[in-house]
Amino acid sequence: MKALILAAGYAKRLHPITENQAKPLIKVKNKAIIGYIADKINTVSEISEILIVTNARFYPDFEKWFKTYNSSKPITLINDETETNETRLGAVGDINFVLKKYKINEDLIVIAGDNLFGFNLNNLITFSSHHDSSIVAFHDLKDIEKVRKKYGIGILNGTKVIDFQEKPEIPKSSLASTGCYIFHKKDLHLVEESLKLGKADNPGDLVRWIAEKSEMHGFVFDEQWFDIGSFESLQEAEEKYVVN
């Protein structure tokens, strides 16, 4: 199994902070967000390598970070060769870019690089092995109003994903998608297929597509989670994130 951290966005909502800095390199409690993610990946024995996909603009900054980060697993930095927000590949496009470039044919754990979460990744791996399927991690915000028009929302039957809403006006659940996925090797071909058919403008669309064409299960956790998408969420993470 390999791990892929998505770090190729341009984070326009966080300008001016991210005008000259990639969002995953923003520090929370004096450590880059991507460092916390890599720390968690390094605890998983099944993962053989960490891949980080970024863009041409911020690639040199990730090289600098890489030189200062002590990883127990090999890390490969990948430049998706885009230079502006207008030419970005998008999350699903970057996943497909990496799959094709490195000819990956094994389970792939994918984590958005702007994401601080409290659960143990080993539990996610165990959950995936039990169901032998692709997985999406959800955080239960336990309040419909907290997810309305803000997050991708999962609808589950037991643990099986039966529907997915993208920032809905009327949410069918309070399960917020957290940008943590495991794509089973048998489903990897669905990534490129979804792009070709126009079925995946964002990760939520890909989740829905895999749930329709194969099988997707939802891993629900109650531990802390911070989606660093706004100044407010960044400030909240700085105040409340518990390093573990």
N, C-alpha and C positions, 0 to 999 in steps of 0.2 A: 504494500500500500504506500502511496505517496500522498503528501499534503500540499495543497496549493493555497497560498494567501493572495487574495485579490487586492492589488494596491495600485491600480492604473487609472483611478478616477482623478478628477480635477477639483472636486469639492467646492463648487462656486458658492454654495450657501454659507460657507465659512470664510469667505473673503472678508477682510484682508489677511487673516491668519494663514490661509492656504494659497494665497497668491503666489508665494515663492517657497512653499513647503507642502509636501504631500501629507494628506490627512493621517495616514498610518504612522507618520513620524512625529506627530504632535505628542508632546509629553504630558502624561497624567501622573501626578506624584513623582515627578522627576525621571520618568522612564517612558520611552516611546511606546505607543499603543501596540505596534507590531512586535515589540519585545515581549510583552505579556502573552501575545498569541503564540509566538515561537516557543516561549517557556512551556506552555501547556502542550504543544505538539511534541516537544522533546521528552515528555513523560510517557509517550505511547510507544511501546516496543515494536508494535506492528508496522510503524511508519519508518520507511528506509531513507527518505529524503524530503527536504522541505523546498518547494518551489515558490518563488515570489515573482509575480508578474506585475510590472509597472510600465511606465511610458518613457518615451525618449526625454521628455522634459525633466523628470525627477529621477531618472536612472542613476545619475552620478551621486545624488543624495543618499540613495539606498546603498550604493557601494561604500560610502563613508560609514553608514550605520553598520553594515555588514562587517567592516574591519574592527568595529568595537564590540560586536556581539559574540559571546562565547557559546557556541552551539555544540551539542553532543552528536548532532546529525549533520550530514552535508547539506549545505544550502546552495541553491542555484538561483541567481537573479536573472530575470528574463525581461527584455525590452520588447514591448509590443509594437514599437516603432511609430506610435502616434505622438503628436506634439501639441494638440489643442483639444479643448472640450468638444469642439464641433466634429473632430475626426476620430474621437475615441471609439473603441470597439464595443464598449459596454461590457457588463459582467459576463454575460453568456458568450459574447464574442471572444473575450479573453480566455475563458475556459476552453473554448473550441480551438483557439490559437495555440494554447499550450498542449492540448491533446494531440493535435496534428504535428506540431513541431517536434515533440518528444515521443511520438508514437506510443502513447500510454495505453496499456491494455491490462490494467489492474485497478482495483478499487481506488477511488480518489476522494480524499476528504478535502472539501473546499470551505474556506473561511474568509469572510469579508474582512478587510484590513482595518475597518473603523469600528471594531466591535470588541467590547470588554464583557466577558461572561464569567460566571462563577462556577459552572459545573465542570466536572472532571471529564476530559475527552475520552478517557478509558471507558467510561460508562456509555458514551455514545457508540464506541466501537463494539462493545459487548451487545448493545441493543441492536445494532446493524447485523451482527453475526447471528443473533437469535432469529431475526426475521428474514435473513438472507435477501435483503432488498436495499434499495436506495432509501436514504433517511434525510429528513429535514428537522432541525431543532426548533422548537417553539418555546417561547416564554409566556406563561399564562399571566396576563396583566389583571385578570379577574374583574374587569370592568369594561364593558362595551365602549363607554365614552372615551376611554384612554386609547383605544385603537382606531377610532373612527377617522377616516381620511388620512391616516398617518402611517400605518404599517400594512404589509402583506399579511393576510389572515388565513389560517388553516382551519378546515372543517374536517373533523375526524369521525370515523366509525370505529370505536375501540381505539386502536393506534393507526389504523389505515387512513391515509389521506384520500378523501372522496371529493374534495373541492378546495379551491383556493381563490381568495378575493384579493385584488390589489388595491390597497387604500380605499376601502369601500365607504360609501355614504351610510349604508345600513349593514354593519358587520353581522355575520352569522355566528361568530364566536369571539372570545377575547384572547385567542392564541396568536401572538405576534411572531412572525417568522424572524429569526435572528441572524440570518446570513451565515449559518453553519450547516453544511450538507455533507452527506456521504453519497457519492454516485457509484453504484455497483458497476463492476466492469461490464456486465451484460447490458447495461443501459447507456454506456458511453456513446454509442452510435446515435442515440436520440438527441444528443446535444447538437451535432451538425444538422441532423434531419430537421430539428425544430427551427433552426435558423433559416434553412433553405425554404421551409414552408411558411416562414413568417409567423411562427408560433411562439417566439421567445424574444420579446423586446426587453425583458428583465428576468431575474431569477425566479420570480413568482410564476411567470408564464411557463418556464421550464419545469418547475415543480408540477404544475397542472398537466403539462404534456406527458411527463413521465408517469404520473398517476393514472392517466388515461390509457397510455400505451403499454405500461408495464405494471409496476407496483411501487408505491411510496408509503413509508410509514413515518409517523410523527413522534419524535422524542420530546417530551414535555418536561421542562425543568422549572423549579421555583427559586433557584439560586439567583444572585444578583445578575443584572444585565444592563449594559449601557450602550445604546446605539448613538455614536458620536456624529449626529447629523445637523446639530445646531449649536449655537453658543450656549443655550440653556442646558442642553444635555452634556456638553463639555464641562460646564461649571459644576453640574451635578456629579459627574464622574470624579472630578477633582476633589469634591467635598466628601463623597460617600463611597467611592470604590475601595473595597477591601482587598488588598493584595494577598493572594493565597497560592 
